[in-house]
Amino acid sequence: MAIASTTWAAWGLLPDGTQEVVWTWGTELNGNKTVIRFPEPYPNSRDKDPLPIPSLAGYQDDSTNISGSIWNAVTATGGTPSLVINGQIRVADEELINCPGLCGKNPRTAMGYTADNKLILMVVDGRQEDLSIGATLEELAEMMLQVGCFGAVNLDGGGSSVIIAEEDQVLNSPSDATGIRAVGSALLIKRRPQYYDTESPTLYTETGAWLETSNEGFYGESRTRLLAVGDGSSYATYTLPPDLPPAQYELSAWWVGASNRSTSTPFVILRNGFEPDTMRIDQTLNSGDFNIVGTFQLGPNDQIIISNATSNGEFVAVDAIRLRKVDESAPFVTFEGESQIDIIQGQQASIIARLLSPNTGLGVEKLRIFKSVNGGTETQLGNEISLNGTIQDSYTLDYQVDQQSGDLVTLRFELEDNQGNIVSEIYTIRVVPFALTFDPDQSAGRHPNGRTLQFDVNVDTQNPALIINSLTVYKSVDGQGEELIQGPINPNASQFSYDFSYLINEGTGKVVSFRFEVTTNNNDTLNKTYEATTFSEKGKIRVAFINDINSSFGSTEYSNSVKDR
């Protein structure tokens, strides 16, 4: 049982944004409630008399010198005992926790931080034989160390161990029979929005004859600004700060609404290298609050422009904007054509990778390519490739296929951006005795029901001694049983081209699969499938017309064929 001078561990966030786990004591100094921090716990023991009440002076004896200081954490939460200190497991006996109540295998809650200042939250389920029996404090400390914690502390566990995220979704399995229950304390973490008002001369500029509204309900210190509707030559611009972390943000805007405001005020998102995004907002509504404009990939120096390019209403309005981070930004890799190909041994595959960033603040910088065969160990192909550092680049890999027929070659393209984000995309090569391809080169598409599907099927063995014996086509609908629809066709040649044609009449919303099976004189067999998803070929269009020059409008309705898409 704890005694009066026990110091307990706590996690704290300091004014500079860094984190720490220290031992603490709450007291009153000069009439103010104060928390004292200690780099080590007071060396209490159940076998000795209690030590003096902790103070700023700390504690000293022949073998101990612990000094105290005022803890200036901006937010903190207490727990017991410590788990990890300075990257080492440290379950402090000096905290005199109540065993066996806290020492066995139980549901656990812990928090900590990594050496690069990332916050780690962990909940361990327990007391559920079919799911998890829980963890001891030492096991919990080991888990926190394994996930990279430099410092960590144990928090209230047992039936209180609950973690909730993303719109009140419970992510673990609480041990109480009633599930979640009320608790005396909780740690709430939410994203901090960023606000930009018209008062900032470095972030906000105007072009045109703007004026202030006398209406109340404006945000911050400056009133809502108004501009007469016009041709778009006048506008207000928010330029996002150069240190804005690139991310996906929810953009909201504040204005003082009125009946003379435009019902289609243009909010234009300008990002270097991307097409502008324009959202039109009704500013007669939702006055005196932040209203969501949309969600966008935004980075440093991107611009939000509020323009007068509208004829609806009398004025457009601008006041403040808010950015709320909703997701991270990351680069991505795409390939020209299919990312899974068949190729004959000895041929060369030319792979064009498109390396892209969705955000102006993220430049693609490095590309690494790794190869594995038949699921074996990965090896890197060549050296790391330096890219141009912009939002888009491309790289062509000419890969000579020297594996055996039947081998599966996996190429992993690993892309890194200037923020250290890393993503991977897979390209697979199946080594085959002969090539079976479609022209156009695609394996799936949408097709109108009641229309004929046509494309070329090409087979090439690249070996005069390897002869194509047969081509057979099978059809299935929505994954049901196959039926033979064409063939077998017997070309008896090393090269063969077949004009495939089939009337699809299975109904709309169906997935019609065509499997092409080719055999050779060496008893080699190769299959390739095309999937057609059907849609209705007709739609109804309502057309207005004038009966005569002096009469009112009328309308008629007719069916019209829709072209293939």
N, C-alpha and C positions, 0 to 999 in steps of 0.2 A: 504494500500500500504506500502511496506517495506521502512524503512528509513535507513540512511547511516550507523548506528551502529548496525544493526540487525545481530545477530548470528544465523546461520541456522544449522540444524542437519545434521550429516553425519555418514555413516557407514565406519569403517576402519578395516583392517587386520594388526595386529602388528607383529613385527619380530619374536616373539615366537609362532606365529600361532593362537593366541587368537584373538577374535573380540570384538569390542565395538561400541556403538553409543554415540556420544558426540556432543556438539555444537562447531562450528569452525569459525575462521576468518583468511582469507588469507592476508599476509602482506609481507614486505621485511625487513630483519634484516641483517645488515652488508653486504649489497649487494646481499644477497641470498633470493630467494623466500621461504617463510616459512608459515606453517599453525599452528595457535595457537588453542589449544583445551581448552574447558571450561566444567566443570562438570555440569553446569547449564547455561541456556541461559541468555544473558544480559536482565535485566528486563525492556525492552522497553514497551511503551504503547502509543496507539494512542491519549490518553487524556493528555499526558505529553510531555514536550520538549524532543528531541532526546538526548540520553546519549552520552558521549564522544566515540570517535572511540576506539574499543577494542584494548588492548595491553597485553603484557605478565604480566603486573602488575595486570591485572584484574580490577574488579570494587568493590568498597566498599562504603557503606553508613550506616546509622544508623541501618538498618535491613538486609543488604545484604553484603556478603563477598564472592566474586567469584574470585578465583585465576586462572591464565592462565599458560599453559606450552606448550613447543614445541611438536607438534604431530609427532611422529616417525612412523606413519603408513607406511607400505610398499606398500599398495594399498588402495584406498578409493574411495567412490562415495558420492556426496552430494545430499541432498533432502530437503524437507520441507513439513510439520513439522515432528517432532518426533512423534512416535506412542506409543512405549513401552520403558520404562526405568526401569532397575532393577526389571523386572517382574511385573511392574505396568503400567496401561494405562497412558500415558502422552502426550496428544496432546497440544503442547506448544503454548499458546496464544502469548507469547513473541516474536514468530517468525514473527508475523504481516503478516500472509498470506493474499492474496487477496481474500476476500469474496465479492460476492457469487461465483466468478469464480471457486474457489477450494473447496468450502464447501458443495455443494449439492451432490446428488447421481450421481456419474460419474464412468467411467472405472478407475481402480486403478492399480498401480504397487507399490509393497513394498518389502523390504528385511529386514531380521533380523537374529538373532542367538539365539540358545537355551542355557540353562545353561551349558550343556555339549559340547558347541562350535560347534554345527551343524548349517550350513547355511540354511536359509529358504528363498525361493523366491516365491512370490505370485502375480498373475495377476487376477483381478476381471473384468469380462466383464461388459459392461454397454451401455446405450443409445440404447438398442434393446428390445423393449417391449415384443417380442415373446421369448426372451432368458433371458436377465438380464437387469435391469434398472440401475445397478451399486450400489455403496456403498458410504456412507458419510465417513469422516475421522474417526469419532468415531466408526462406524461400522467396518471399516478396522482395526482399532486398536484392537477391540474386537476379530476379526478373527485371527489376528496375535498372540494374547494372547492365544486363544484356541488351536492353533497348537503348542504351547510350547515356544513361543519367550520370551526371557529374555530382549532383546533389539530389537527395530525395528524402521524403518524410512520410510516415504512416499517418493516415487520417481515420476518422470514425468508420468502422467496418460493421460486420454482422448484417443485420437486417437493414441497416442504413446504407449499405453499399449499392448505390443506384447511379447509373450514368444515363443522362437524357440529352438528346441532340436532335437537330433537324425537325422542328415543329413538334416537340413533345414526344418524340419517339424514344421509348425505353430500349437501350441497346444491350442490356444484360438481363439476367434472370434473377431477380431479387429472391432472397431465401425465405422471407416471411410468407406464411401460408396465405395471407391476404394480398400478396404482391407488394406494390409500392405503397408507402404510408407516409404520413407527415413526419418530418424530421426537424430538429431544432436548428440546424444550420445547413447551408448549401453554398457551393462555389459557383458563381454565375460568370460565364465567359461569353462575350459578344463582340462582334466586330465594331470598331470605332469608325463612324462615318467621318467623311471630310466635307467641310462646308466652305463655300466660296461666295462672298457677297460682293456687291457693287462698290464697296468701300476700298478695295485693294487696287491701287494704280498699277501694280506689276502684273496682276492676273486679269483685270477687267478693263476693257477699253470700249469706246463708243464711236460710231460714225453717224452723223446726221443730227437732226434737231430734237434730241431727247429732252424730256421735262419730267419733273417730279409730280406724282399724284398727291392730292391732299387727303386721300382716303386712308383710314387707319387699317391696321392688320398687316403691316409690312414686317419683314424679317430683319432682326438686328438693329443697327443704328441708322441705317440709310433707308429712305422711303423707296417704294416701288417706282421704277422709271417707265415712262410711256413714250411711244413713238407712233406717229400717224402711219396707217397702212400705206403701201406704195408699191414700188417696182423692184424692191430688193436692193437698191443702191445704198440704203441706210441699215445699220445693224449694230448689235452689241456682241462683243466677243469675250468669252472666258478662255484664256490660255492656261492649260493645266501646268502645275509647277514642274520644274526639271527633275525634282527628286520624287515624283509620284511613282510608287511601285507599279510596274506593269501588271495588269490583272483584268479580270472581267468584273465590271462595276454596274450596279443599278444606278442609273441617273435619275434624279428627281429635281423638280423645279418649284420654286415658291413665287407666287404673285398675288397681288390684290385684285380680285376679280370684280367685274362690273358689267352691266348690260351692254356697254359700248365697246367692250373688248372683242378682239377677233375670235372667231370660232375655229380658225385654222392657222394659228401662229406657227411659222416654221421654226423648228429646232433642228439645226444642221450639225452633224458630227463630222468634223474634218480630221482625217488621219493621213499623214504623208505616205503615199504609196497605195492607198486604198480609195475606192469610190466613196463619195460622200453618202452618209445616211441621213435622210430627212424624215422627221416625225412632225405631224401637224397636230396642234394641241388647242382644245377649246378653252379659252381663258375667261369665258363668262362663268365658268363653274369652279367649284372647289377652292374658293378664296381663302387666303391666310393659312396655308398649309403646304407641306411638301407633297407634290404629286408626281407619280412615276412617269417618266418620259419613255424609258426603255432600258434594256440591258446591252452593254457594249464592251468590246475589248478596248481599253484605254491605256495610254502610256504617257510619258513625259512630253510636254509641249503640244499634245493634241488640243484641238479647239472645239468649243461648243458655241455656235453662232445662233443668235436669235434675230431673225431677219424680218423686215416689213414687207416681204414679197407675198402679199395677200390682199384681196379686195373685200374680204368679209369683216364686218365691223368697222370701227373707227381707229382703234389703237391696238398695238401689240405691247405687252408688258414684260419687264424683266426685273427680277429682284435677286434672289439667291439660288444657288444650286447645291445639291448634296450628292456625294458619291459614296455608295456603300458597296464594299467588296463582297462579291458573292461566289467567286471561284478564282482559282489560279489560271494564269495563262501558260501555255506550253507550246513548243513548236510541234510540227508533225511532218511525216514523210508520206508521199504518195508515189506511185509508179505509173509510167505511161503503159497503157494496156493492162493485161492481166498480171496479177502477182503470183500466179501459179502456172507454170508452163511445162510442156513435155519437149524434150530435145534429144536428138540422137547423139550417142557417144562420138566424141571427136569434133562436134560442132561447137560454135562459139555463141554464147548468149550475150546480147547487147542489152543491158538493163539501164534505163534512164530513170533516175530517182529525182523527184521534185522535193526540195527541202524548203519548208515554208514556216513562217511565223504569223500568227493571227494578230500580233500586237506590235505597234511601232516601237515600243520600248524593248522588244526582244529581237536581237539579231542572231541569225544562224551562224555559228562560228566553227564548229568542229564536226567531222563525220568519221566514224569508225565502222568498218565492215568486218563481220565475223562469219566464219563458215563452220558448219558441222555436216557430217554425212551419216545418214541412217540413225539420227539421234545421238551420235557420239559426242565426244568432247569438242567444244568450240575452239577454233584458232583464228587469230586475226589475220585478215588479208592485207598485206602491205602495211604502210604506216598510216598514222592519223592524217586526215585530209583537212587542211585549213580552208575555210569558206570565206565568203566576202563580207560577212558580218551584217548584212542587210536583212530585210524581211523575206527575201526569197533568193534561192540559188538552185542549181541543179548539178548532178554528177552522173556521168556515164561510166558504168562498169562493164568492161568486155571480159566475160568469164569463159575460159576454155574448159569445156566439159570433158574430163578424162576419167570419170568414174564409169563403172560397169552398168550395163543395162539392168534395170530394176532398182538401182540406188536412188535415194532421195537426198538431194543437196538442199540444205537450209542456209540461206544467207540472211543475216540479221544486220540491218542498217541502223546504227546507233547515232542519233543526232543530239548535239549539245548546243544550247544557246548561250548568250553572254551573261545570263544570270545563273548558269550552272544547272538549268533544267535539262534532263536527259530523257529522251523517248526513243523507242525502238519500233521498227516495222519489219515484218518477215517477208522474204521473197523465196519461193520454193521452186526447185527444178527437179522434175522426175526424168531420170535417164531411161530412154525407151529404145527399143530396137528399130522403130520407125516412127515417123511423125504423122499425127492426125490433127488437122487444124480446120478451123472454120473461117470463112471469108464472107462478111466482116468478122474480125477477130474479137468475138465476145461469146460468153457462155450463158448469158441470160438477158432477158429483155421483156418489155411490155408489148402486147400484141392485141389488136382488136378482135373480138370474137366474131366469127363468120367471115374472116378474111384468110387469105392464103399466106403461110409463112414460107419464105424462100431464102436460102443462102447456099453457098458452095461448101462442099466437104472435100478437103484435099488430103491425100495420103501419099507419103514419099518415104521409101526405105533407104534411099541414097546408096543402094547396093544392088547391082543387076542380078545377083544370085538370090536375093531375098524377094520373093514374089508374093504379091497380095492375092490371096485365095478368094476372100469373100468380104463383103460389106453387108451388114444386116442392121435394120433400124427397128427399135422397139419404142412403144409409147406407154406412159402411165399418167394418171391424173390424180393430183393431190396425194401422191405417194402410194396409191393403191396398186393392184397387180398390173404387170406389164402385158402388152399384147404386141405381136409381130405386125408391123404395118408396111414394111418394104423389105425386099430382098428374100433370100440372099442374092446379092449381085456378085458375079465372078469376073473381075477384071483381068486376072492372070497377067499382071504387069507390076513393075517395081514402082511406077508412079501412076496415080489415078486421081481424077477429079470428078465429083458427082454433084449434079445440080439437084439439091434437095428441095422438094416442094410438097406442102401438106396443108389442106384446108382445116383450120382449127374451128370447131363448132361444138365446144364442150360447155358453153355457157360462160358468163362473166365471173370474175373473181376466182378463177381456177388457176392452178399451177400445172401446166402440161409439160411433162419431161420427155425428151427424145434422146434415147441412148443409142449411140452409133458403135457397133462392135465390128472390129476388123481382125481377121486372122491371116496368117502367112503360111508358106510352105514349110517353115520351121516350127509350126505349131505355136508361134507367138500370137498372143491375143492382146488387143488394146481397146479400151473403152473411153468414150468421151460423151458428155451429156450437155444438152442445151435445154434450158428451162424458159418457157414462155408463160408469163402471167397475163391472163386475159382481162380485157375491160370492154365496156359497151362501145360499139362503133357508131352509135347514133345519139344525138342530144336534141333537146327542144330549144328553139330560139324564139323569143317574142320580138316582133318587129312592129314599130309604129309607122303609120303612113297617113297622108292627108287625102281625104276623099276628093275634095276640090278646094279651090283657092279660098273660099269663104266659109268652109265648114270646119268642125272641130276634129281633133285627132281621133283615130280609131286604132285598132290593133288586130293582128291575126297571128296564128300559131302554126308552125309547120316543122316537120322533121328534116334534119340536115345531116348528111354523113360527115363524120369527123375524120380528118386525115390521120394516118398512122403517126404515132409519136415515138 
